Amino acid sequence: MELLQKLRRYYPGSRKKGGSRKKGSSNYAYTTTRVRAMKVHLFPKETYPRLMNMDLNEMTRFIQESKYKDAIDEMARNYKGVDLIENALNRNLAVTFTKLIDISEGELNLLISEQLKEYDIWNIKTILRGKYCNASTEEIMEAIVAAGSMHYTEFAELASKDTYQEVISELVESEYYPILEQYTGDNLDDIENQLDKKYYADLFDVIGLAKSKDRKLFANFTRTGIDVKNLMTLFRLKKSGMTDPEYMDLMIDGGSQMTLVDIERMLDLPFEEFIAELENYPCWDEISDVVSSDMESLSIVESRLKKYRLKSAISSSRFYPLSIVPIMDYMLSKKNEVNNLRIIIRGKAANLGDDFIREQLVI
């Protein structure tokens, strides 16, 4: 209860259920101009090698003196050390993304709001995982990023519940309840998979027939993300020797380059043939030098696939400077920056080797 009172003090109020839906025409020119100004403040890629050469205290001081200062000052009342930095990163990410909802209007506001629902789903999954592992409210809240339609204090209320049944009961009026009510305590993987599929299905519902240029561009951005997500899942399955067709249920429909038929065919291939097949896809140039039949870890492959998606968004944003693409590019880049900082901070705190940490980074 004491934790919830503190959270209410620092996170007053709550966004309306379902997020912002400003009516009127879209303000692409204004929003993209604001986003360009925000993107200037992202760390350049040269920052990460510098951070890798710092000790933990030096990195903490560097981040405290950066654009994350306000979030760190705010969270310092409840956290310290590495936990302080990680919570501040999450807080800054949430504030940054909800700002995009606040400054956008019309169709643009709708598309951004729907895109950010991934954080509602992430947070719900995090809370359910926490209850499954008997994690404390504080431990669960360290992973919460309240950038979607639900407020931080709503998730704090959910995280404070004693059981997963109580969590799900609190969400009875949410759009996720028809899926959540199927949770039995031992089928979390299936529930998470269903939530992910709902997220993408809802995105495509919003995109509709994609009559406008920006909805088409948004659809392409989404489909590229699905390709990357499916390919990472496929790599994990192949590396584990899991080729049963039932694992196709883990795949998301709607990719740009890989249909479900393509994926099912590759799932059944020997690993060497699977790698050869990937040479036909645009992502191959990004991963070709790190993929082999005897590779021990997939971490660097996953990092390269994320880099491929990031580069694809950056490239598209240059062709369509007054569209939704630069906004999606910024959102992806900002998320990547926070992930990189978290990886370095946590890696250094755990005394992980520099080479291992570098493999996880997307630069």
HELIX and SHEET records of a PDB file:
HELIX    1   1 GLU A    2  TYR A   10  1                                   9    
HELIX    2   2 TYR A   28  LYS A   39  1                                  12    
HELIX    3   3 THR A   47  MET A   52  1                                   6    
HELIX    4   4 LEU A   56  GLN A   64  1                                   9    
HELIX    5   5 LYS A   69  MET A   75  1                                   7    
HELIX    6   6 GLY A   81  ILE A  103  1                                  23    
HELIX    7   7 GLY A  106  GLN A  115  1                                  10    
HELIX    8   8 LYS A  117  TYR A  132  1                                  16    
HELIX    9   9 THR A  137  MET A  141  1                                   5    
HELIX   10  10 TYR A  152  ALA A  159  1                                   8    
HELIX   11  11 TYR A  164  GLU A  170  1                                   7    
HELIX   12  12 TYR A  177  LEU A  180  1                                   4    
HELIX   13  13 LEU A  188  ILE A  207  1                                  20    
HELIX   14  14 LYS A  213  LYS A  239  1                                  27    
HELIX   15  15 PRO A  245  LEU A  250  5                                   6    
HELIX   16  16 LEU A  260  LEU A  267  1                                   8    
HELIX   17  17 PHE A  271  LEU A  278  1                                   8    
HELIX   18  18 TRP A  284  ILE A  287  1                                   4    
HELIX   19  19 SER A  299  PHE A  319  1                                  21    
HELIX   20  20 VAL A  325  ALA A  349  1                                  25    
HELIX   21  21 ASP A  354  GLN A  360  1                                   7    
END                                                                             
